[in-house]
Amino acid sequence: MSGRKRKTSPSPPLPNNHEPTTASEGSTASRPEVTLRRSTRRLTVKDANHDEQSKVAGSTSSGPAPMTNAEDMDDSRVSAQERRALAIEGLVKIERRTKLATKKQNQQVAESRLPRAPDRYAIPRPNARSARKDDSPRVDGPPAKRQRSRDKTTATATATASVTQQSPPAQEPQHLLQNPDDFDALDAPERGAARAPVVNSSYLPLPWRGRLGYACLNTYLRTAKPVVFSSRTCRMSSIIDHRHPLQHPDRPEHPTKNRPDKSKPASLELGYKFVEELGLANARDIIKMLRWNDKYGIRLFRLSSEMFPFASHPEHGYKLAPFASDVLAEAGKVAAELGHRLTMHPGQFTQLGSPRREVITASIRDLEYHNELLSLLRLPPQQDRDAVLILHMGGVYGDKAAALARFRTNYTTLLSPSIKARLVLENDDVSWSVHELLPTCEELDIPLVLDYHHHNIVFDASQCREGTLDISRPAIMERIAATWRRKGITQKMHYSEPCPGAVTPKDRRKHSPRVATLPPCPPDMDLMIEAKDKEQAVFELMRNFKLPGFERVCDMVPYEREDEVRAVVKAKGKKKGKRKMEEEEEDGDGEENGESIVDGEIAEEDFAMGGRGNRVYWPPGCEEWLKPKKKKEVVKKGRVGAGDDDDDDDDDMEF
C-alpha cells in the first residue's frame, strides 16, 4: 500500500452500522442541522440518528462540537480514498493467492505420473507464436530469477521422464478415437476443413431405371388448404383433457367456445377417441399423397412414425387394430395398385444396444407399433417384404464390443419373427461405420442400408477414404447387396448432401435442402433422397439429369394455385346502397365493378394436384411461393395531385 499520510485531525469514529448512534442520557438538545454544498446542489441532513448522515457530519450527539463544512468534506474525501485503497489491496492479494495456487497445481501435475496427450489431440492456435528453442516456460523478472526457474523446470522434466520410462504408457480408449463427438469437442483439424480431400466417383447411374423417393412430408400438399398431412400430433396433456366431455357435446369442438369441461367426470374412452381420430386423419391423407407421387413419377415413400400419436407410449399407448384397420388397408390397396414401395424409420431413441433395460423395453414397444402399422396395410407379398423398418445401431456407451453383444442378444431373444423380417440396419453419422456394421449384419442375416452422406462423416480410415469412390468398389458393394438377396428384399440406399459451408462433423450432419448429383449406385436402385425440400429435391434431380417423369413437372406461378377453391375477392370501393346492388345484379355486371369470382368448384381428385399445367415445382429458396402473399397496407402520404388519376383504389394494397 502506498505511504499516504492519514489525516490526524480530531474526528469522531464512524458509528457502527448495526448499532445506530443515539444521544446521551439526559441530553435534550437536538443535533444542529448541517448543510453541505457541492457544486450548485444542497444536501440537508436533518436526521441525526441516521448512519450515513452521521458519517458525513463526523460526530454524534454525545461527541464533541461539530466541525465546519470544509473540514467535513475533506474528511469524507479521505474516507472514500481509504476505502478505495483497501479494496484495491484486497484484489491484489486475491490475485497473488490465485497465481500461487495455479503455480503449485501446475508443478504437481508436472511431477505426477500422468502421461502427456498425443500430439494429434493438440488444438492448434491460429495466432500462436513460434515455439522457443527451449521448452522451458517463460518467466518474467531479473535474469537470475529466470535462470533459477529454468533450472528448476529442467530438473522437474528430468524426474518426470525417468518416472515415465519406468511406468508403462497409458493406453488411449479405442472408443474415444472412433467417436466423432470427441473429435467435435476437441475440434481436431483432421476432422474439419484440414481433413484429407474427398475422393468421389465419376460414375453416374444413367439411364436411370430405379425408384426415387422422399420422407414423410410433401411441401406442396402440406401448404394446401385444407392441408394434406400425415403427421398431425398433439400433446399428452390434450389426451388427458379430452377424457372429459365437451361443454356442449352436440356441437363441434372449439378452442375457446366449446372446450372439454373438466368439472364433468373423465373417461378413458374419450381420451382414446380423441387421439385415434388424429391418427385416422393422418392415415386417410396417405392415399392423396400416393396418388400425387404417382402423377409425378415418385414411387418410393417413407411413412411418418408420428402417424398415430403416442401409440407406443407406456401409459397412453394403444393398438391400431381394429379402429384403423380399414383405413390402413385402403391405403395399402392404393399402394399395391400403383406399385409404390412404403418404408418406415423409427426414431433415434429406439436402440437395441442400450445397457438400460427401460430403453430396451421402450424400443421393442416402438418396433411393435411400426410393425403393426405396416402389417395392416395388407400389401402383396413382395411389397410387404420390401416394407422395411430402418434402424440405427445407436450409442456406443463406452464400449463398442459390448454394445454389439447386447444388440445380438436382444435381437435374437426379444424380437418377434415379424419384426426380424422387416428390420434393417443403417450406418449412421455419429458412431457406426459401414465396415463396423457389415459383419454383424452378415452374422444375424440383417440387410444393411448404405447411407452415402453418413459414410462421408463416419468411416473406417483403414478400409477406405472419405467420398463415394472407395465405398462403391465391387467387393464391398457385393457384400452389402448379398445381405438383401438372402431375405428376398429389394435393396435400397440413402443419399443426401451437407449444407454449403459445413466444415465440422456436427455441421456436416445437417442435410442440405436439395442435392446436386446422383450417387454411384446401380441404376435400378431404390434411392431415398433425404433433403429438407422433400419432393422438390427429387424434382431437382429429375430436371438436372432428365430422369423419367421430368417433363411432367412445371414451375409454379408465385403465390397462386389453380387447384384450390379460393375465396371471392372484392375490390375496395365505396359502399353501395341496396337499390344500386339490386340493379347491378339484374344487369349482371358485378365482375365489371371490381369483383373477382372463381367459377365452379375443384373436384376432389383434382384438389392440390397441380392444376392443368402441373405447376408444382418451386425454385430453391422460394418456399414462400407455396402460400398466398400476405397483403400489406400502404399508408398514403399527402393528397393526390391534380394530375393523378382519381381511380387509385388498386394501390391501397401492395401484393
C-alpha positions in Angstrom: 0.0 0.0 0.0 1.3 3.5 -0.8 2.8 5.6 2.0 0.0 8.2 2.0 -0.2 10.1 5.3 -3.5 9.7 7.0 -5.3 12.8 8.3 -4.8 13.3 12.0 -7.4 15.9 12.6 -9.6 15.2 15.5 -12.7 13.5 14.1 -15.0 11.1 15.9 -15.1 7.4 15.0 -17.6 6.2 12.4 -20.8 4.8 14.0 -21.4 1.1 13.9 -23.7 0.0 11.0 -25.6 -2.4 13.2 -26.0 -0.1 16.2 -27.2 3.4 15.3 -25.8 6.3 17.3 -28.1 7.7 19.9 -28.0 10.8 22.2 -26.5 10.5 25.6 -28.8 10.0 28.6 -30.3 13.2 29.8 -29.5 15.2 26.7 -32.4 17.1 25.4 -30.7 19.2 22.8 -31.1 18.0 19.3 -28.3 17.9 16.8 -27.8 21.1 14.8 -28.7 20.9 11.1 -25.7 20.5 8.8 -25.8 21.6 5.2 -23.1 20.5 2.7 -22.6 22.5 -0.5 -21.4 20.5 -3.6 -21.4 22.5 -6.8 -24.8 24.1 -7.0 -26.7 21.4 -5.2 -27.6 21.4 -1.5 -27.7 18.3 0.7 -29.5 18.8 4.0 -29.1 16.3 6.8 -31.9 16.5 9.2 -31.9 13.2 11.0 -29.0 13.0 13.4 -29.7 9.3 14.1 -29.2 8.1 10.5 -25.9 6.1 10.0 -24.8 7.6 6.7 -25.7 11.1 7.7 -23.7 10.7 10.9 -20.7 9.8 8.8 -20.9 13.0 6.9 -21.5 15.1 10.0 -18.5 13.4 11.6 -19.9 13.4 15.2 -22.7 12.1 17.3 -25.0 13.9 19.6 -22.8 13.0 22.6 -19.5 13.8 20.9 -17.5 16.9 20.6 -18.7 20.0 18.8 -19.4 19.6 15.0 -16.8 20.6 12.5 -17.1 23.1 9.8 -18.4 22.2 6.3 -14.9 22.4 4.7 -13.4 20.0 7.3 -16.3 17.6 7.0 -16.0 17.4 3.2 -12.2 16.9 3.4 -12.7 14.0 5.8 -15.3 12.5 3.5 -12.8 12.5 0.6 -10.1 10.9 2.7 -12.5 8.1 3.8 -13.5 7.4 0.2 -9.9 7.2 -0.8 -9.0 4.9 2.0 -11.9 2.6 1.2 -10.8 2.5 -2.5 -7.2 1.8 -1.5 -8.3 -1.1 0.8 -10.4 -2.6 -2.0 -7.5 -2.5 -4.4 -5.2 -4.1 -1.9 -7.7 -6.9 -1.3 -8.0 -7.6 -5.0 -4.2 -7.7 -5.3 -4.0 -10.2 -2.5 -6.6 -12.4 -4.2 -4.8 -12.3 -7.5 -1.5 -13.2 -5.8 -3.0 -16.1 -4.0 -4.6 -17.4 -7.2 -1.3 -17.2 -9.0 0.5 -19.1 -6.3 -2.2 -21.8 -6.2 -2.1 -22.2 -10.0 1.7 -22.4 -10.0 1.5 -25.1 -7.3 -1.1 -27.1 -9.2 1.0 -27.0 -12.4 4.1 -28.1 -10.5 2.2 -31.0 -9.0 0.9 -32.1 -12.5 4.4 -31.8 -13.9 5.8 -34.0 -11.1 2.9 -36.6 -11.4 2.9 -39.7 -13.5 0.2 -38.5 -15.8 1.3 -39.1 -19.5 1.1 -36.2 -21.9 -1.6 -36.2 -24.5 -0.7 -37.3 -28.0 0.2 -34.6 -30.5 -2.8 -35.4 -32.7 -5.1 -34.2 -30.0 -3.4 -30.9 -29.7 -5.7 -28.0 -30.5 -3.9 -25.6 -32.9 -3.9 -21.9 -32.1 -4.2 -19.8 -35.2 -2.3 -16.8 -33.7 0.2 -18.8 -31.7 3.8 -17.6 -31.8 6.5 -19.9 -33.0 7.9 -22.2 -30.2 11.1 -21.1 -28.5 14.2 -23.2 -28.8 13.9 -24.5 -25.2 10.6 -25.9 -23.8 11.0 -24.0 -20.5 8.2 -21.7 -19.6 8.6 -18.0 -19.9 9.4 -16.3 -16.6 9.3 -12.6 -16.1 11.8 -10.9 -13.8 15.5 -10.4 -13.3 18.0 -12.7 -15.2 18.9 -14.6 -12.1 15.3 -15.4 -11.3 14.7 -16.6 -14.9 17.8 -18.8 -14.7 16.7 -20.4 -11.4 13.2 -21.1 -12.9 14.7 -22.8 -16.0 17.0 -24.9 -13.8 14.0 -26.0 -11.7 11.9 -26.8 -14.8 14.8 -28.8 -16.3 15.1 -30.8 -13.1 11.4 -31.5 -12.9 11.2 -32.6 -16.6 14.2 -34.9 -16.0 12.4 -36.5 -13.0 9.2 -36.9 -14.9 10.9 -38.5 -17.9 12.6 -41.1 -15.6 9.3 -41.9 -13.9 7.5 -42.2 -17.3 10.2 -44.6 -18.6 9.7 -46.8 -15.6 5.9 -46.9 -15.8 4.1 -48.3 -19.0 2.4 -45.7 -21.2 -1.3 -45.3 -20.7 -3.5 -46.9 -23.4 -5.9 -44.5 -25.0 -9.5 -45.9 -25.0 -10.4 -47.0 -28.5 -14.0 -45.6 -28.3 -12.5 -42.1 -27.9 -10.7 -42.5 -31.2 -13.7 -43.6 -33.0 -16.5 -41.4 -31.6 -16.9 -38.3 -33.7 -18.4 -36.4 -30.7 -15.0 -36.5 -29.1 -13.4 -35.1 -32.3 -16.0 -32.3 -32.3 -15.2 -31.5 -28.7 -11.5 -31.3 -29.5 -12.1 -29.5 -32.8 -9.4 -31.6 -34.4 -8.4 -30.1 -37.7 -8.2 -33.5 -39.5 -12.0 -33.8 -38.9 -12.7 -30.3 -40.3 -11.5 -28.3 -43.2 -8.0 -29.7 -42.9 -9.0 -33.3 -43.4 -7.9 -35.3 -46.4 -9.5 -34.4 -49.7 -12.7 -36.2 -50.6 -12.4 -38.8 -53.3 -15.7 -39.2 -55.2 -16.6 -41.5 -58.0 -17.2 -40.1 -61.5 -19.8 -42.8 -62.3 -23.4 -41.7 -62.8 -26.2 -44.4 -62.8 -27.7 -43.4 -66.2 -30.0 -44.2 -67.8 -31.9 -44.4 -64.5 -34.4 -47.3 -64.0 -34.8 -47.2 -60.3 -37.3 -45.5 -57.9 -36.6 -42.2 -56.3 -38.4 -41.2 -53.1 -38.6 -38.8 -50.1 -39.5 -39.0 -46.5 -42.8 -38.3 -44.7 -43.8 -34.8 -45.8 -44.8 -33.2 -49.1 -44.2 -29.5 -49.1 -46.8 -28.8 -51.8 -49.6 -30.7 -50.1 -48.6 -29.5 -46.6 -49.4 -25.9 -47.6 -52.7 -26.7 -49.3 -56.0 -25.6 -47.9 -57.1 -27.9 -46.4 -53.8 -29.4 -45.6 -52.8 -32.9 -46.7 -50.5 -34.1 -44.0 -49.8 -37.4 -42.2 -48.0 -36.2 -39.1 -50.7 -34.5 -37.1 -50.0 -34.8 -33.4 -50.9 -33.5 -30.0 -49.7 -33.0 -26.5 -50.0 -35.6 -23.8 -52.0 -33.1 -21.8 -54.5 -32.8 -24.6 -55.2 -36.5 -24.4 -55.8 -36.1 -20.6 -58.0 -33.1 -21.1 -60.1 -34.8 -23.7 -61.1 -37.5 -21.3 -63.7 -35.0 -20.1 -66.7 -34.4 -22.3 -67.2 -31.1 -24.2 -69.2 -28.3 -22.7 -71.7 -28.8 -25.5 -71.4 -32.4 -26.7 -73.9 -31.8 -29.6 -71.6 -29.1 -31.1 -68.2 -29.3 -32.8 -65.2 -28.6 -30.6 -63.9 -25.0 -30.5 -60.7 -23.8 -28.9 -62.5 -21.2 -26.8 -66.3 -21.6 -27.1 -66.5 -25.4 -26.7 -63.7 -27.0 -24.8 -63.5 -30.1 -22.6 -65.4 -29.5 -19.3 -63.1 -30.7 -16.5 -65.9 -30.4 -14.0 -67.5 -33.4 -15.6 -66.3 -37.0 -14.9 -63.4 -38.2 -17.0 -63.5 -41.3 -19.3 -60.5 -43.1 -20.8 -62.5 -43.9 -23.9 -63.0 -40.2 -24.7 -59.2 -39.6 -24.5 -58.5 -42.6 -26.8 -61.2 -41.4 -29.2 -59.6 -38.0 -29.5 -56.1 -39.3 -30.3 -57.4 -42.1 -32.6 -59.3 -39.5 -34.7 -56.0 -37.7 -35.3 -54.4 -40.9 -36.4 -57.2 -41.7 -38.8 -57.0 -38.3 -40.4 -53.3 -38.9 -41.0 -53.9 -42.3 -42.5 -56.6 -41.0 -44.9 -54.1 -38.5 -46.3 -51.7 -41.2 -47.3 -54.0 -42.0 -50.2 -53.8 -38.5 -51.6 -50.0 -38.4 -51.2 -49.6 -41.7 -53.0 -51.7 -40.5 -56.0 -49.8 -37.2 -56.0 -46.5 -39.0 -56.1 -47.6 -41.3 -58.8 -48.6 -38.4 -61.0 -45.1 -37.0 -60.9 -43.1 -40.2 -61.1 -42.2 -40.8 -57.5 -42.8 -44.4 -56.4 -40.9 -44.6 -53.1 -42.2 -43.1 -49.9 -41.3 -43.2 -46.2 -44.4 -43.1 -43.9 -44.2 -40.9 -40.8 -43.6 -42.6 -37.5 -45.9 -39.9 -35.9 -48.9 -41.0 -37.9 -50.6 -42.3 -34.7 -49.5 -40.1 -31.8 -48.3 -41.8 -28.7 -49.3 -45.2 -29.9 -46.2 -46.8 -28.3 -46.4 -44.8 -25.1 -46.3 -46.9 -21.9 -49.3 -45.2 -20.4 -51.3 -43.6 -23.2 -50.4 -46.2 -25.9 -52.9 -48.2 -27.9 -53.2 -50.8 -30.6 -54.1 -49.8 -34.1 -56.5 -52.7 -34.7 -59.4 -52.7 -35.1 -60.1 -48.9 -35.3 -57.5 -48.2 -38.0 -57.6 -51.5 -39.9 -59.9 -50.4 -42.7 -58.3 -47.0 -43.3 -54.8 -48.5 -43.5 -56.0 -51.4 -45.7 -57.4 -48.8 -48.1 -54.1 -47.0 -48.3 -52.3 -50.3 -48.8 -54.6 -51.1 -51.7 -53.7 -47.9 -53.4 -50.0 -48.5 -52.9 -50.4 -52.0 -54.4 -52.3 -50.7 -57.3 -49.7 -48.1 -58.1 -46.7 -50.3 -57.4 -45.2 -48.0 -54.7 -42.8 -49.0 -52.0 -43.5 -47.9 -48.4 -41.0 -48.0 -45.6 -40.6 -46.6 -42.1 -37.7 -45.3 -40.0 -38.2 -45.5 -36.1 -36.6 -42.6 -34.2 -33.2 -42.2 -32.6 -34.4 -43.3 -29.2 -35.2 -46.8 -30.5 -31.9 -48.6 -29.5 -31.5 -52.3 -29.1 -27.9 -52.0 -27.9 -28.6 -49.8 -24.8 -27.4 -51.0 -21.4 -30.6 -49.7 -19.8 -33.5 -52.2 -19.5 -36.2 -49.5 -19.7 -34.7 -48.3 -23.0 -34.8 -51.8 -24.5 -38.4 -52.2 -23.3 -39.5 -48.9 -24.9 -37.6 -49.8 -28.1 -39.4 -53.1 -28.5 -42.7 -51.5 -27.9 -41.9 -48.9 -30.6 -40.9 -51.6 -33.1 -44.1 -53.5 -32.4 -46.1 -50.3 -33.2 -44.3 -49.8 -36.5 -44.6 -53.4 -37.5 -48.4 -53.4 -36.8 -48.9 -50.3 -38.9 -47.1 -51.9 -41.9 -48.8 -55.2 -41.5 -52.3 -53.5 -41.5 -51.6 -52.2 -45.0 -52.2 -55.7 -46.3 -49.7 -55.3 -49.1 -48.9 -58.0 -51.7 -46.1 -60.5 -50.6 -43.2 -58.7 -52.3 -44.3 -55.2 -51.4 -44.8 -56.4 -47.8 -41.2 -57.8 -47.7 -40.0 -54.5 -49.1 -41.8 -52.5 -46.4 -38.8 -52.5 -44.1 -38.0 -50.8 -40.8 -34.7 -48.9 -41.0 -32.9 -48.8 -37.6 -29.6 -47.3 -36.3 -27.3 -49.3 -34.0 -27.4 -46.4 -31.5 -25.0 -45.4 -28.9 -21.5 -46.8 -28.1 -21.8 -46.4 -24.3 -18.0 -46.5 -23.9 -17.5 -50.0 -25.4 -18.5 -50.9 -29.0 -17.9 -54.6 -28.5 -20.3 -54.7 -25.5 -22.9 -52.7 -27.4 -22.8 -55.1 -30.3 -23.1 -58.0 -27.9 -26.2 -56.5 -26.3 -27.7 -55.9 -29.7 -27.1 -59.5 -30.8 -28.7 -60.8 -27.6 -31.8 -58.5 -27.8 -32.3 -59.1 -31.5 -32.2 -62.9 -31.2 -34.2 -63.3 -27.9 -36.6 -60.4 -27.7 -37.9 -59.6 -31.2 -40.8 -61.4 -32.8 -40.2 -63.1 -36.2 -42.4 -60.5 -37.9 -40.1 -57.6 -36.7 -37.0 -59.5 -37.6 -38.3 -60.0 -41.1 -38.6 -56.2 -41.5 -35.6 -54.9 -39.6 -32.6 -53.5 -41.5 -29.6 -51.6 -40.2 -28.2 -48.3 -41.5 -24.8 -46.8 -40.9 -25.0 -43.5 -39.0 -23.1 -40.2 -38.8 -22.2 -40.4 -35.1 -20.6 -43.8 -34.2 -21.1 -46.7 -36.5 -19.5 -47.1 -39.9 -20.3 -49.5 -42.8 -17.3 -51.7 -42.0 -18.3 -52.0 -38.4 -21.9 -53.0 -39.0 -21.5 -55.3 -42.0 -20.0 -58.3 -40.1 -22.9 -58.1 -37.6 -25.4 -57.9 -40.5 -23.9 -60.9 -42.2 -23.9 -62.8 -38.9 -27.5 -62.1 -38.0 -28.9 -62.1 -41.5 -29.9 -58.4 -41.4 -29.8 -56.2 -44.6 -27.6 -53.1 -44.5 -28.7 -49.8 -45.8 -25.8 -47.8 -47.2 -26.1 -44.1 -46.5 -23.5 -42.2 -48.5 -23.8 -39.0 -46.5 -23.3 -40.8 -43.2 -20.4 -42.7 -44.7 -18.6 -39.4 -45.5 -18.7 -38.4 -41.8 -18.0 -41.8 -40.1 -15.9 -44.3 -41.9 -13.1 -46.7 -41.2 -9.9 -44.9 -42.4 -8.0 -48.2 -42.6 -10.5 -49.6 -45.1 -11.5 -46.7 -47.3 -11.3 -42.9 -47.8 -13.9 -40.3 -47.5 -16.1 -40.0 -50.6 -18.1 -42.2 -52.8 -15.3 -43.9 -54.7 -13.9 -46.4 -52.2 -17.3 -47.4 -50.7 -18.6 -48.2 -54.2 -15.9 -50.7 -55.0 -17.3 -54.0 -56.3 -16.1 -56.0 -53.3 -17.9 -54.0 -50.6 -20.9 -53.4 -52.7 -21.4 -57.1 -53.4 -21.2 -57.9 -49.7 -23.9 -55.2 -49.0 -26.2 -56.4 -51.8 -25.9 -60.0 -50.5 -27.5 -59.1 -47.2 -30.6 -58.1 -49.1 -30.7 -61.1 -51.5 -30.6 -63.6 -48.7 -34.0 -62.3 -47.4 -35.5 -61.7 -50.9 -35.9 -57.9 -50.2 -35.3 -55.2 -52.8 -32.2 -53.3 -51.9 -32.5 -49.6 -51.0 -29.9 -46.8 -50.3 -30.0 -43.3 -48.9 -28.4 -40.2 -50.3 -28.1 -36.6 -49.1 -25.5 -33.9 -49.0 -24.3 -31.5 -46.3 -25.2 -27.8 -46.3 -22.9 -25.5 -48.2 -20.0 -24.2 -46.0 -20.3 -27.0 -43.4 -16.8 -28.0 -42.1 -17.0 -29.8 -38.8 -18.7 -33.2 -38.5 -21.5 -31.7 -36.4 -22.2 -29.1 -39.1 -22.0 -31.6 -41.9 -24.6 -33.9 -40.4 -27.4 -31.4 -41.3 -29.0 -32.2 -44.7 -28.9 -29.7 -47.4 -32.3 -28.5 -48.9 -31.5 -30.3 -52.2 -28.9 -32.5 -53.8 -26.7 -31.8 -56.8 -26.0 -35.2 -58.2 -26.7 -38.9 -58.0 -24.5 -41.4 -56.1 -22.6 -44.1 -57.9 -25.3 -46.7 -57.1 -26.8 -49.3 -59.5 -29.2 -47.7 -62.0 -32.1 -49.9 -60.8 -31.7 -48.9 -57.1 -34.5 -47.7 -54.8 -32.9 -44.4 -53.7 -34.3 -42.4 -50.8 -33.4 -38.7 -51.1 -33.1 -37.2 -47.6 -33.3 -33.5 -48.0 -35.1 -30.6 -46.4 -37.1 -29.7 -49.5 -38.5 -33.2 -49.7 -40.2 -33.9 -53.1 -38.6 -30.7 -54.6 -35.2 -32.3 -54.1 -36.4 -35.3 -56.2 -37.7 -32.9 -58.9 -34.3 -31.2 -58.9 -32.6 -34.4 -59.8 -35.2 -35.3 -62.3 -34.7 -32.0 -64.1 -30.9 -31.9 -63.9 -30.4 -35.4 -65.3 -33.6 -35.7 -67.4 -34.8 -38.7 -65.4 -38.1 -40.4 -66.3 -41.1 -38.1 -65.5 -39.1 -34.8 -65.5 -41.4 -33.4 -68.3 -44.4 -33.6 -66.1 -43.1 -31.1 -63.5 -43.6 -27.4 -64.3 -42.8 -24.2 -62.4 -45.3 -22.7 -60.1 -46.9 -19.3 -60.5 -45.6 -17.4 -57.5 -48.2 -17.3 -54.7 -51.0 -18.7 -56.9 -52.7 -22.0 -57.2 -55.3 -23.0 -59.6 -56.0 -26.4 -58.0 -57.8 -24.9 -54.9 -61.1 -23.1 -54.4 -60.2 -19.6 -53.4 -62.5 -17.2 -51.6 -64.2 -14.4 -53.5 -62.0 -11.3 -53.7 -63.8 -7.9 -53.9 -62.1 -4.7 -54.8 -62.1 -2.0 -52.3 -64.5 0.9 -53.1 -67.4 3.0 -51.9 -70.3 1.4 -50.2 -73.3 0.9 -52.4 -76.9 1.2 -51.5 -79.3 -1.7 -51.6 -81.1 -0.4 -54.7 -77.8 0.0 -56.5 -76.7 -3.5 -55.7 -80.0 -5.0 -56.9 -79.7 -3.1 -60.2 -76.2 -4.4 -60.8 -77.3 -8.0 -60.0 -80.1 -7.7 -62.6 -77.7 -6.3 -65.2 -75.1 -9.0 -64.4 -72.1 -6.6 -64.4 -70.8 -7.5 -60.9 -67.4 -8.5 -62.3 -67.1 -5.3 -64.2 -67.3 -3.4 -60.9 -64.2 -5.0 -59.4 -65.3 -8.4 -58.2 -63.3 -11.5 -58.9 -65.2 -14.7 -58.5 -63.8 -18.2 -59.0 -66.1 -20.1 -61.4 -67.1 -23.6 -60.4 -65.6 -26.0 -57.8 -62.5 -28.2 -57.8 -63.2 -31.9 -57.9 -61.8 -34.0 -55.0 -59.5 -36.0 -57.2 -58.1 -32.7 -58.8 -57.6 -30.9 -55.5 -53.9 -29.9 -54.8 -52.7 -31.9 -57.8 -51.0 -29.0 -59.6 -53.8 -28.0 -61.9 -53.9 -28.3 -65.7 -50.3 -27.1 -66.0 -48.8 -29.4 -63.3 -47.4 -26.4 -61.6 -45.8 -27.9 -58.5 -42.1 -27.0 -58.7 -40.7 -24.1 -56.8 -37.0 -22.9 -57.2 -34.6 -23.3 -54.3 -35.2 -20.8 -51.6 -38.7 -19.9 -52.9 -40.8 -21.9 -50.5 -42.9 -18.8 -49.9 -44.4 -19.3 -53.3 -46.5 -22.1 -51.8 -48.7 -19.7 -49.9 -50.6 -16.6 -51.0 -48.6 -13.5 -50.5 -49.7 -11.5 -47.4 -51.5 -8.3 -48.0 -49.6 -5.2 -46.8 -51.5 -2.0 -46.3 -49.8 1.1 -47.8 -50.3 4.3 -45.9 -50.8 7.2 -48.3 -48.7 10.3 -47.6 -50.4 13.5 -48.6 -53.2 14.2 -51.1 -53.3 13.0 -54.6 -52.0 15.7 -57.1 -54.2 17.3 -59.7 -52.5 15.4 -62.5 -53.0 11.9 -60.8 -55.8 9.6 -61.7 -58.8 9.6 -59.4 -59.2 5.8 -59.7 -56.4 4.6 -57.4 -58.2 2.1 -55.3 -56.0 -0.7 -56.5 -52.9 1.0 -55.0 -54.3 0.7 -51.4 -53.0 -2.9 -51.2 -49.5 -4.0 -52.1 -49.2 -7.6 -53.2 
